Each structure stands twice: as C-alpha cells, then as structure tokens.
C-alpha cells in the first residue's frame, strides 16, 4: 500500500511541477508529448558532471507516459533540443516508476 502511495506522489509532483516536453524516437520517428521533471548541471554531483559534461540536464519521465526513451532519442523543450546520452530505470523501492534520461544540447 505504501509503495502505491509513494508512486502516486511521484506522479503527482511531476504532473504539478513538471514541464511539457516532446520526445522523438531516433529509431521509429514516433513523437509523443509528456510531462517531465528535470534538473540542470549546476547543483548536481561531480560524478554526473564528469560523466556527461557541464551542459547536461537530467530529465525524469514517468513510466505511465507510455514510451521507453533510448540513447540518442531527442527531447524538444521550449525551442531547445536535447539528445539523450544515457537512460537509467528509476525505482522507488522495488516499484519501477519511470526513467532518468541524461541529456545534452541546447
């Protein structure tokens, strides 16, 4: 029961505080719009900056958005284009809730 409440809270926060983004699959050319949470490079850990560079962002996508982002996929946000450098599954406890996409670009 607690896991479902935490998952619902995670989705609520992204729905309320997130931003609209357009995702395009590099393989299939399918395009979808979703809500995303994101963070920039300024406050992130040294490990992320060293691995992905200072121009990176970390985009959080909910599993319920219905697509699986992959490396080299494209994200469009307010005229900026970001290319996915890596994708990691996101879990809250044992529950799969979405994806963290490490992106770069402008």
C-alpha positions in Angstrom: 0.0 0.0 0.0 2.8 2.4 0.9 4.5 1.8 -2.4 1.4 2.8 -4.3 1.1 6.0 -2.3 4.7 6.9 -3.0 4.3 6.2 -6.7 1.2 8.3 -6.8 3.1 11.1 -5.0 5.9 10.9 -7.5 3.5 11.2 -10.4 1.6 14.0 -8.7 4.8 16.0 -8.3 5.8 15.6 -11.9 2.3 16.4 -13.1 2.1 19.6 -11.0 5.7 20.9 -11.2 6.9 19.3 -14.4 7.1 20.9 -17.8 5.7 19.7 -21.2 8.3 18.2 -23.4 8.2 16.5 -26.8 10.1 13.2 -27.2 11.1 11.8 -30.6 12.4 8.2 -31.0 15.5 8.1 -33.1 14.6 4.6 -34.3 10.9 4.8 -35.1 10.5 8.6 -35.5 7.4 8.3 -33.2 6.8 11.6 -31.4 4.9 12.0 -28.0 4.3 14.8 -25.6 4.9 14.2 -21.9 5.4 16.0 -18.6 8.9 15.8 -17.3 10.8 16.8 -14.2 14.4 18.0 -14.8 17.5 19.4 -13.2 20.4 21.2 -14.6 24.1 20.9 -14.2 24.8 23.5 -11.6 23.8 21.6 -8.4 24.4 18.0 -9.5 27.0 15.7 -8.2 30.6 15.7 -9.5 30.1 12.2 -10.9 27.3 13.3 -13.2 29.2 16.3 -14.4 32.3 14.2 -15.0 30.4 11.6 -16.9 28.0 13.7 -19.0 29.6 17.2 -19.1 28.5 20.6 -17.8 25.9 21.1 -20.5 23.8 18.2 -19.3 20.3 18.0 -17.8 18.7 15.1 -16.1 15.1 14.5 -17.3 12.7 12.4 -15.3 9.9 10.7 -17.3 7.1 8.7 -15.7 6.6 5.1 -16.8 2.9 5.9 -17.2 3.7 8.2 -20.1 3.8 5.2 -22.3 7.1 5.3 -24.0 10.6 4.0 -23.4 13.3 6.5 -24.1 16.6 5.3 -25.5 20.1 6.6 -26.2 20.2 9.2 -29.0 16.4 10.0 -28.7 15.5 13.7 -29.0 13.8 15.9 -26.5 12.4 19.3 -27.5 11.7 21.9 -24.8 10.8 25.5 -25.5 13.0 25.7 -28.6 15.9 23.8 -27.0 16.9 20.4 -28.4 18.5 17.8 -26.1 19.9 14.5 -27.2 19.7 11.5 -24.8 23.2 10.3 -23.7 22.0 7.6 -21.3 18.8 6.2 -19.8 18.5 4.6 -16.4 15.4 3.0 -14.9 14.0 4.8 -11.9 12.7 2.8 -8.9 11.0 3.8 -5.7 11.8 0.8 -3.5 11.0 -2.2 -5.6 8.5 -0.3 -7.8 9.5 0.8 -11.3 8.2 4.4 -11.7 10.0 5.8 -14.7 13.3 6.8 -16.4 16.1 9.2 -15.8 17.5 10.5 -19.1 20.8 12.2 -19.1 20.7 14.6 -22.0 23.0 17.2 -23.5 22.5 20.0 -26.0 21.0 23.5 -26.3 
